[in-house]
Amino acid sequence: MVKLLEAVPNFSEGRDIETVRALVDVIAAKDVDVVDWSADPDHNRAVVTYIGDPRSVEDASVTAAGFALEHFDLRRHEGVHPRVGALDVLPFVPLQGLGMDDAVASAHRVGREIARLGVPVFFYGQASSPPGQTLSRLRSGGFEAIAGGFADDLRPDLPSDAQRPNPTAGVTCVGARDVLLAWNVFVTGLGIEDAREIAALVRERGGGFKGLRALGLYLADQDRVQISMNLEDPVGTSPLDVFGAIEREVGLRGGRIAETQVIGMIPDTLVYPAAVDRLLLSDFGPARVLSRRVAEYVSKRTSEHTKTSERAE
C-alpha cells in the first residue's frame, strides 16, 4: 500500500505573491504533490497543502522552514490572524497506510531539523507530550508576547534551553492531527463586534460546538467581516450544524451570510451537493476535494511502480 502523509504549513506572508509562488515552487521540487495553496493579504498569511510519501513530505517541510527563515521577517509583519512564527504552524496528517504515531514521528523529526536551523519549536496536538497542547495557548499574544523572551510556564520543546525566539522567524508550532476543516464565513450587514460575539458563542471554549475554534475578524483590504474557523472533527461535529447556528445568530442581528470559503482541501463531509449549496461554498471543484486528490496520487504512483517493475524484468 502507498503510504501517504499530508502537510499543511501556514506562513506569515500573504501580500508578496511572487515570494509565495517561489515558496510553492521550492516545496513542489521535493517530489511531493502540492494540491492547494492560497494567500490572503488581510490575514497576511499563506497556506500550502501537499501530500507524498513521509520522507519526501518531511524533506519538503524542512526546506519550506528554511525558505521562511530566509525570506519572511516577523518584525515587519502585520495581519489579523494570530501568529508566532514565519513558518507559524506545521501540522502533519496521516492519510493512507499510516497511523497517528507515524505522523507524530514525522513531526518530531522535522521539529528537530527546524530547531537546528535556529528556530525554536513547540509541539502541539498529538505531537505534544502529553498530547493536546493547543495552538490558542501557544499563540496567545502573538509574536510580540514572546519577542523579549519565553515565559517560565511556556517554553519551547526544542531546544529546551532556548531563552527567546529567532529574532526574525519567531518560533514554529509543529503538530500531528487528523483531517480538519479550515473555513471562513463572510457576513454582511453586521459589524466586527457582532462577528466577535457570534464567534464566542459557537466556539467550544464559549460552550459551543466541540472542536470548533472561531474568531470574528474585519478584513480591511476587502472591507468585509468574517468569522474564521477551524473545525477539528468535521465528522463528529457537523459543519452544517455549525453553519446553521451562525446563520441564526447573524439573522437575529439583522445580517446575512454572503459565502463560505474553505482554506486548503475540502473534506468529504462537504462534498455532497446539498452541503455545497447550503453552505454557499465558493471556489468549489473536484480538484479541491482531498479524497479525490489522494486517489489520483495513489493511482499515479502505483502506475509508476508497475512500469518500473516491468522495465526491471
N, C-alpha and C positions, 0 to 999 in steps of 0.2 A: 504493500500500500504506500502511495505517495504521502510523505509526511509534510504537512503544510502549516506554517506559522504566519500570523499576521502581526504587523507593527503599525501603530497609528501615532507617530510623533507629532507634537504640536510645537511650533516655533514662534518666537516673539518677533515676527515680521510679517506684515500683511500689506505694506504700501509699496515697497520696492519690488515690483513684479518681476523684473528682469533677474534680480538676485534670487528670488524664489524659484523661478524657472531653472536657474543654474543649479540650485539645490536639488530640485526634482531630477535633473539630468544626472547629477552625481549619484543619487540613490539608484536610479534605473540602470546605471552602468554596472551594478553589483549583482547581476544575474537574479534580480527579483522582478516581479511584475508590479509596477505602480498602477493600481486600479482606480485611484482617485486622488485629486489634490484640489485645494481651494485656498484662497487668501481673502481676507476681509480687512479693509482699511480702518474701520471703526474699532473692531477688536484688535487691530494691528497684529494679526495672528494668521499663520498658515498651518494647515493640517494636511498631512500626506499619508496615504494608506497604501501599503504594499504587502505582498504575500510571496512566499517562497519556501524553500527548504530552510530549516533552522540556521544552518551555518551561513547561508547567503543573507538571510534576514539580519542576523547578528552583525555580519560584516557591513551591510548597508547602514545599519543603525549607528555603529561606531564612526563610520565615515561621515554620516549626517551630523553627528555630535561635533566632529572636528570642523566641519563646514560652519556650523552655527557659532562655534568658538571664534573662528577667524573672521566671520562676516557680520555678526549681529552684536550690537552693543546696548545693553540694558540701560546704561546711563543716559541714552538719548531716546529711550522707548517710552511712548505714551499710548494707551489704549484702554478700552472699557473693561477688558477681560482680565481677571486676576492672573498674575504671573510671577514666577520667581527665577526663571531661567531663560536664556536664549533658546536652548532646547528645553522647553518648560516641562513637558511630560512625555514619557515614552512607555506606553503600555504594550505588552505582548499578549497575543490572544491565540490559544491553540485551536486550530480549525479541523484538521483531519490527521488521523494517525498519531496524535499527540494528546497528552493529558495536561492538566494544570501544572503538575510537577515539572513537566518539560518546559512550559512557559516560564515558570519560576526560575528554573536553571538558566534559561536564556537571559532572563532579566538580570540575574546575578553576574553572569559572565560579562554582559555588556556594561553593567554598572561598574565593574572593576576596571574595564578599559576606559570608561569615561572619567573615572576618578584619576587614572593615570595621565589623562590629558590635562589635569589641573582643575577640574570642575567637580566640586563635592556632590555626592549622590545621596538622595533619600529613597528608600524603597517604600512602595505603597501597595495597597490592595492585597492580593495573595502573595506578593513577593516580600512583604514586610514580616518582621518577627517581633511579636506574634502577628499573624495575618490580620488585615483590617485597617491598617493605617489609611486615613482619608486625605484626599487632596485638599479639601477645605481647611483642614488643620495645618497642613504643610504650607499652604499659600496664604494663610491669614496675614493681612497687612502687606502682602506683595514683596517685591524685591527690596523696597525701601525699608521694610521692617527688619531685614537681616543684613543690609549693606554694611552696617557698622560692626557686625559680629553676631554669632549664634547665641541664643538664649540657652541657659543651662538645661532647661526642660525640653529642648528641641534641637538636637544636634544631629548632623548627618551620619549615615551609616558608614560611608566611605569618603575620605579616610576618617577614621573615628576621632583623630586628634585635630581635625580641621577647626580653625578658630573663626573663619569668616568665608564668605562666598568668593568665587572668582570675581574680580572687580568689574569685568565686562559681561561675562556669561552667567553669573549668578550660580545657581545650583540646578541639577536636573533630577526630577522625580521619575524613577523607573519602576514600572509595575507589571503585574500579571493579572489578567481579568478575563471574564467571558465576554462575548459579544454584547455591546450596549447600543443604545440609541442616543446619538447626539443630535439635537434638533432645536430649532428656533421657531417660535410662533410670533408672527408680526400682527400687531393690533392697531386699529385706527380709532380715533375719537376719544382716546384716553391719554393721560399724561404719564410721566415716568413714575410718579408716586403711586398711581393706580397699579401700574405694572409691578412695582415692587411689592405692593400689598398682596396681589394675586400670587406672585411667586412665593411669598412667605406662607400663604395659605396652602398651596398644593405640595410644596416640598416636604420630604419626610421629616426633616428637623422641626418643621412647624406643625407636625401632626397630620400631614397629608399622605401622599402615596409612598409606599415602601420603595426605597431605592431611587427616589427622584431627587435630583439636585436642580435648583431653579434660581435664576437671578432676573430681575427686571432691569433692562438696560435701555438707554437712549443712544441711538446711533446718529451722531451729529452730521456726518457726511451725507447720510441718506435722509435725514430728518424723519426718522421712524422710531417707533417704540417697539421693543422686542422682549419677549420672555424666553430666555436662553436656558436650555435644559439638557441634562444627561439622565437617562433612564437606565439604571444598571441591569435590570432584568425585564426586557420588553415582552417576555413570555409570561412571567409570573405577574407582572403589573401591566395591564392593557394600556397601550398608548391611546386607544380610543376613549377609554375611561378618563385618562388624564386630560385629553383634549376636550371632552365633554364638560369636565369641571371648570377648565379655563374658560370655555365658551360661555358657560352660565355666569361666571363672575364678571367677565367682560361685558356681557349683556346687561347685567344688573347695574353696571356703572355707565351705561349708555354708549358703549363702544361695540366694535365687531372685530372678528378675526379676518385678516386680509389673505394670509397664506401661511403655509408651514414649510420650513426649509430643513432638510436633513443634511448634516455635515458628515462627510465620509460616505461609507457604504450603507445601503438600505437593508436592514434585516428582513427575513421572510415574513415577519408579523405585519409588515406594511405593504406587502406585495399584492394582496388581494384588491381587486378593483374597488370594492366598497370602502376599504380603508384609504386608498388613494384619493377617492372623491370626497370622502367625509373629512379628511384632514387637510384638504386644499393643498396637497403636496405640489411644490414647484420643482421643475427640472427632474421629473421622474422619467426613467427609461430603463430598459433591460441592462444596460452597461453599469447602472448604479446598484444592481442587486447583488449582494455579496455571494449568495449561494450559486448564482449563475456564473460569476467570475471564478469561483473556486472550481466549478465543474469544467470550465474552459481550460483552466490552468492544468488540472489533473489530466484531462484528455490530451492536451498538448505534450505534457511531459511523458505520459505513457506511450504516445506515438513516437516520440524521440528515442525513448529507451528501446522500443521494439525495432526501430530502424538500425540503431547502433548494434543490437544483438544480431540482427540479420547480416550486417556487414562483417561482424566478427566471425560468423560461421563461414 
